[in-house]
């Protein structure tokens, strides 16, 4: 990125003041001169808690023997282990 070019012989830091979910990703550092080009990559994983977006049921009340289905919609971190839908009495 041209935005992050630095003068020769200088060190550059890419600093995140307040990390966001969208900062998650692969970052590449590239250096070049008349002798060639080299680069290295680093992955930034931004962790955040899961969000329950909604919980709905097929029936608010039920008779014994009927089937009731709960639907839980969640927003998960891509590296999460998953979700658990628990029975609530």
Secondary structure, DSSP 8 states (H G I E B T S, - for coil): -GGG---TT-------SS--GGG-EEEEEEEEETTEEEEEEEEE------EEEEEEES-SS--TT----EEEEEE--TT----------
